[in-house]
Amino acid sequence: MARHNLGTVVQFEFTRTIKKRRFWIATLAIPVLLAIVFGLVFASSSNTKSLTEAQKNDKLSFTYTDASGLLDPGIAKAMGGAVEADPGSAVERVKDGSLNAYFSFPANLSQEPVRVYGADQGIFKNGSYEAVARQLLVLSAQEKVGSAEVAAAVQGKFSTEAETFKGGQVSGGLETVVPPLLFLVLFYVVIILLANQMLASTLEEKENRVTEMILTTLNPTTLVVGKVISLFLVGAVQAVVFAAPMVIGYVFFHDQLSMPNFDLTHLQFQFWPMLVGALLFAGGFILFTGVLVAIGAVMPTAKDASTVFAPVMILMFIPFYIVTMVVSDPGNIIVQIFTFFPFTAPITAMLRNGFGSLSAVSAAVVIAELFVFGLLALRLAVHLFRYGSIEYSRKLSLRTAFARRG
């Protein structure tokens, strides 16, 4: 009977939520906006390509003086430059608009700057003057060196290929870091999307004043657990809807939308980091859900609950203030505290798990801690809901609730 009731609660809560118009308005708002943005980018891509091709064929007209003796006149001419015949009046001619641009290359480039003067073409195009002067000098220097290899070494234009080892095996780079961190992204998405619904899940019946009728036919534990399961299912629906435009855009319109080129085939889904990430996600979800449901059971209205809701949500983002320390110095005492403090543990531990600094012992302790505190939070939420569901006009007294238990 209890199992049947649980299924009924899950089905009812899930169906009730997804049938609401405001749920779909909120859920589809971001994908629709993304689709509009993608459409605008796609529509303007051909125009952008045409403009880029036109700019490639444009030459910047300029004159120059070269006290360094490094410039190659042939390269300068090919780029649209000419030797300045009257350096004394060049700047004045740029000012009055009779000369487009003038570059003055000093004798000692290591101690003096290259002076660049040009007619104002707008904040975005003005940078082309310095770019041309720099490119002219670089190409001329390469020509004098006479060796593409030496020029590449001097400019640092060479690639490296690193290979690191851990426990006698080749250790991966970002290919092994990214997959476990997907649980961190999923955790934020689910909690942020469902936080208000978690809070309102026990407030709605209280504000509608139907909880006495519900509790005559349902055990509070069955009701709360059913609500939690339905919230997770609703979150899964929202996550799929949110991700769909990004996946479709990446797979079918990657080049047209100028998306970054990520080679997903190199990602390494290692068993233990993925398992630890999944367990951290599940434990963190249970903990935060239990706390938010408990807050809803204590408070009489959503307005009253919002005062407690904000600090709980802030705890989720605190670990990002020490993310640099988490990555570079995981043994730091602050990182250790954040790793084992229940409300910061999910985020910190998932970060450390992704970057490979969470030991097996620490992972086991954090996972056990999250599940224990999460189940206690759900147990507390059930108890508070049992006695707070009929407190319509005032906050439930915790002393009274626990006194009744005794």
C-alpha positions in Angstrom: 0.0 0.0 0.0 2.8 2.4 0.9 4.6 1.6 -2.4 1.4 2.3 -4.2 0.9 5.6 -2.4 4.5 6.6 -3.2 4.0 6.0 -6.9 0.7 7.9 -6.7 2.5 10.9 -5.1 5.3 10.9 -7.6 2.9 10.7 -10.6 0.6 13.4 -9.2 3.4 15.8 -8.3 5.3 15.3 -11.6 2.1 15.6 -13.7 0.8 18.6 -11.8 4.1 20.4 -12.3 4.6 19.8 -16.0 0.9 20.6 -16.8 1.4 24.1 -15.4 1.7 26.8 -18.1 4.2 28.8 -16.1 6.4 25.8 -15.8 6.8 25.5 -19.6 7.1 29.3 -20.0 10.0 29.3 -17.6 11.5 26.1 -19.0 11.3 27.1 -22.7 12.3 30.8 -22.2 16.0 30.1 -22.3 15.9 27.6 -25.2 13.8 30.0 -27.2 16.1 32.9 -26.5 19.1 30.7 -27.5 17.3 29.7 -30.7 16.7 33.3 -31.5 20.3 34.2 -30.9 21.5 31.2 -33.0 19.2 32.3 -35.8 20.5 35.9 -35.7 24.1 34.6 -35.7 23.3 32.2 -38.6 21.6 34.9 -40.6 24.5 37.3 -40.2 27.3 34.8 -40.8 27.3 35.2 -44.5 27.4 39.0 -44.2 30.3 38.7 -41.7 32.3 36.4 -44.0 31.8 38.8 -46.9 33.0 41.7 -44.7 36.0 39.7 -43.5 37.0 38.8 -47.1 36.7 42.5 -48.1 38.9 43.6 -45.2 41.6 41.0 -46.1 42.0 42.7 -49.5 42.2 46.2 -48.0 45.6 47.8 -47.7 46.4 50.5 -45.1 48.0 53.5 -46.7 50.8 54.9 -44.6 54.2 56.5 -44.6 57.1 55.7 -42.3 60.6 56.6 -41.2 63.0 53.9 -40.1 65.9 54.9 -37.8 66.4 51.3 -36.8 67.4 50.1 -40.3 65.5 46.9 -39.8 62.5 47.4 -42.1 62.4 45.8 -45.5 61.2 48.4 -48.1 59.7 45.7 -50.3 57.6 44.3 -47.5 56.6 47.9 -46.5 55.5 48.7 -50.1 53.5 45.4 -50.3 51.6 46.4 -47.1 50.8 49.8 -48.5 53.6 51.9 -47.1 56.0 54.4 -48.5 59.1 56.2 -47.0 58.1 59.5 -45.6 59.8 62.3 -47.5 59.1 65.1 -45.0 59.1 63.6 -41.4 58.9 67.1 -39.8 55.4 67.7 -41.2 54.1 64.1 -41.2 52.2 64.4 -37.8 50.6 67.7 -38.8 49.4 66.2 -42.1 47.8 63.3 -40.2 46.1 65.8 -37.9 44.6 67.8 -40.8 43.6 64.7 -42.7 45.9 64.9 -45.7 47.8 61.8 -44.6 46.2 58.6 -43.4 48.9 57.3 -41.1 52.5 57.8 -40.2 54.8 55.3 -38.4 58.1 56.4 -36.8 60.5 53.5 -36.0 63.2 54.5 -33.5 66.9 53.6 -33.6 66.7 51.5 -30.4 63.6 49.4 -30.4 64.4 47.9 -27.0 64.3 51.3 -25.2 62.1 53.5 -27.3 58.5 52.9 -28.6 57.4 52.9 -32.2 55.3 56.1 -32.7 52.1 55.5 -34.5 49.9 58.3 -35.8 46.6 57.8 -37.7 43.3 59.3 -38.6 40.5 58.3 -36.2 38.5 55.4 -37.8 36.6 54.4 -34.7 37.6 52.6 -31.5 37.6 49.1 -33.2 39.5 50.1 -36.4 42.1 52.3 -34.7 43.9 49.2 -33.5 44.8 48.3 -37.1 47.5 51.0 -37.1 49.5 49.4 -34.4 48.9 45.9 -35.8 50.2 46.9 -39.2 53.3 48.6 -37.7 54.0 45.5 -35.6 53.5 43.1 -38.5 55.8 45.2 -40.7 58.6 45.0 -38.1 58.1 41.3 -37.5 58.1 40.3 -41.2 61.2 42.5 -41.8 63.0 40.9 -38.9 62.1 37.4 -40.2 63.5 38.4 -43.6 66.8 39.5 -42.1 67.1 36.3 -40.0 66.6 34.3 -43.1 65.4 31.2 -41.2 61.8 30.4 -40.5 62.9 28.0 -37.7 64.9 30.7 -35.9 62.2 33.3 -36.3 59.6 30.9 -34.8 61.9 30.1 -31.9 62.5 33.8 -31.2 58.8 34.6 -31.3 57.8 31.5 -29.3 55.7 30.3 -32.2 56.2 26.6 -31.7 54.1 23.8 -30.3 54.8 21.4 -27.4 53.5 18.0 -26.7 53.5 17.0 -23.0 53.0 13.5 -21.5 52.7 13.0 -17.7 52.6 9.8 -15.7 50.8 8.7 -12.5 51.3 5.3 -10.9 53.3 4.1 -13.9 50.5 4.9 -16.3 50.0 7.9 -18.7 47.8 10.4 -16.9 45.3 12.5 -18.9 45.0 16.2 -19.1 41.7 18.0 -19.6 40.4 14.9 -21.3 40.1 13.2 -17.8 39.2 16.4 -15.9 36.1 17.4 -17.9 33.9 14.3 -17.6 33.8 14.2 -13.7 33.2 18.0 -13.7 30.0 17.4 -15.7 28.4 16.3 -12.4 29.3 19.7 -10.9 27.5 21.5 -13.8 24.5 19.2 -13.5 24.4 19.7 -9.8 24.2 23.5 -10.2 21.6 23.3 -13.0 19.3 21.0 -11.1 19.5 22.8 -7.8 19.2 26.3 -9.3 16.3 25.2 -11.5 14.5 23.3 -8.7 15.3 25.3 -5.6 12.1 27.3 -5.6 10.1 24.2 -6.3 11.8 22.3 -3.5 10.9 25.1 -1.2 7.4 25.4 -2.4 6.7 21.6 -2.5 5.7 21.6 1.2 4.4 25.2 1.2 1.8 24.8 -1.5 -0.5 22.4 0.3 0.0 24.4 3.5 -1.0 27.7 1.9 -3.9 26.0 0.2 -4.9 24.5 3.6 -5.4 21.0 2.4 -2.6 19.2 4.3 -5.0 17.8 7.0 -6.9 16.0 4.3 -3.8 14.7 2.6 -2.2 13.4 5.8 -5.4 11.4 6.6 -4.6 9.2 3.7 -0.8 9.4 3.3 2.1 8.9 5.6 4.3 12.1 5.8 7.4 10.1 4.9 5.7 8.8 1.7 4.5 12.3 0.8 7.9 14.0 1.2 9.9 11.2 -0.5 7.4 11.2 -3.4 7.8 15.0 -3.7 11.6 14.6 -3.8 11.5 12.0 -6.5 9.1 14.0 -8.6 11.4 17.1 -8.2 14.3 15.1 -9.6 12.2 13.9 -12.6 11.1 17.5 -13.2 14.8 18.6 -13.1 15.7 15.9 -15.6 13.0 17.2 -18.0 14.3 20.8 -17.6 17.9 19.8 -18.1 17.1 17.9 -21.4 15.1 20.9 -22.7 17.8 23.4 -21.8 20.6 21.2 -23.3 18.7 20.4 -26.6 19.4 23.7 -28.4 23.1 23.6 -27.5 23.5 20.0 -28.7 21.5 20.6 -31.9 23.5 23.8 -32.6 26.8 22.1 -32.0 26.1 18.9 -34.0 24.3 20.4 -37.0 25.2 24.1 -37.2 28.7 24.1 -35.7 30.5 26.1 -38.5 27.6 28.4 -39.2 27.4 29.5 -35.6 31.2 29.8 -35.2 31.1 27.6 -32.1 34.4 26.6 -30.4 35.8 23.4 -31.8 35.9 20.8 -29.0 37.1 17.4 -29.9 34.8 15.3 -27.6 36.2 12.0 -28.9 39.3 12.5 -26.7 37.4 12.7 -23.5 38.3 9.9 -21.1 35.4 8.6 -18.9 37.3 6.9 -16.1 35.2 4.6 -14.0 36.2 5.6 -10.4 36.2 9.4 -10.9 32.8 9.1 -12.7 31.4 6.9 -9.9 32.6 9.3 -7.2 31.2 12.2 -9.1 27.8 10.5 -9.4 27.7 9.6 -5.7 28.7 13.2 -4.7 26.0 14.5 -6.9 23.3 12.2 -5.4 24.4 12.9 -1.8 24.5 16.7 -2.4 21.1 16.6 -4.1 19.5 14.7 -1.2 21.1 17.0 1.4 20.0 20.3 -0.2 16.6 18.9 -1.1 16.0 17.8 2.5 17.1 21.2 3.9 14.9 23.2 1.5 11.9 20.9 2.1 12.5 21.2 5.9 12.5 25.0 5.5 9.2 24.9 3.7 7.7 22.7 6.4 8.7 25.3 9.1 7.7 28.5 7.4 4.0 29.4 6.9 4.5 31.3 3.6 6.9 31.5 0.7 7.7 35.1 1.6 8.8 34.0 5.1 10.8 31.0 3.7 12.8 33.3 1.3 14.7 34.9 4.2 16.2 31.5 5.0 16.4 30.3 1.4 19.0 32.9 0.3 21.7 31.9 2.8 21.4 28.2 1.9 21.8 29.0 -1.8 24.8 31.3 -1.1 26.6 28.3 0.6 26.6 26.6 -2.9 28.7 29.4 -4.4 31.2 30.0 -1.6 33.6 27.3 -2.8 34.2 29.2 -6.0 35.9 32.0 -4.0 38.7 29.5 -3.3 38.6 27.6 -6.6 42.2 28.6 -7.3 43.3 27.3 -4.0 41.3 24.1 -4.6 43.2 23.5 -7.8 46.7 24.6 -6.8 46.8 23.7 -3.1 44.2 21.0 -2.2 46.0 20.3 1.1 45.4 23.8 2.4 43.4 23.8 5.7 40.7 26.0 4.2 40.2 23.6 1.3 40.0 20.7 3.8 37.4 22.5 5.8 35.3 23.2 2.7 35.7 19.6 1.6 34.2 18.2 4.8 31.7 20.9 5.8 28.4 19.4 4.6 27.0 22.5 2.7 30.2 23.2 0.8 31.3 19.6 0.5 29.5 18.7 -2.7 31.0 21.5 -4.8 34.5 21.4 -3.3 34.7 17.6 -3.4 33.4 17.5 -7.0 36.0 20.0 -8.0 38.8 18.1 -6.3 37.5 14.8 -7.8 37.6 16.3 -11.3 41.2 17.6 -10.8 42.3 14.3 -9.3 43.2 15.6 -5.8 40.5 13.9 -3.8 41.9 10.7 -2.3 39.9 7.5 -2.0 39.6 7.9 1.8 38.4 11.5 1.6 36.0 10.6 -1.2 34.5 7.8 1.0 34.2 10.1 4.0 32.5 12.9 2.1 30.1 10.6 0.3 29.1 8.9 3.5 28.8 12.3 5.2 26.5 13.7 2.5 24.2 10.7 2.5 24.0 10.6 6.3 23.3 14.3 6.6 21.0 14.2 3.6 18.9 11.3 5.1 18.8 13.1 8.4 17.7 16.3 6.6 14.9 14.3 4.9 14.0 12.7 8.2 13.9 16.1 9.8 11.8 17.5 7.0 9.2 14.7 7.4 9.0 15.3 11.2 8.7 19.1 10.7 6.1 18.6 8.0 4.1 16.3 10.2 3.7 19.1 12.9 4.2 22.2 10.8 1.7 21.4 8.0 -1.2 22.8 10.0 0.6 26.0 11.1 -1.0 28.3 8.6 -0.3 31.7 10.1 2.9 31.4 12.0 6.3 29.7 11.9 6.5 26.3 13.5 8.3 26.3 16.8 11.2 23.8 16.6 11.1 23.4 20.4 7.4 22.5 20.2 7.9 20.1 17.3 10.7 18.1 19.0 8.8 18.2 22.3 5.9 16.5 20.6 8.1 13.8 19.3 9.1 13.0 22.8 
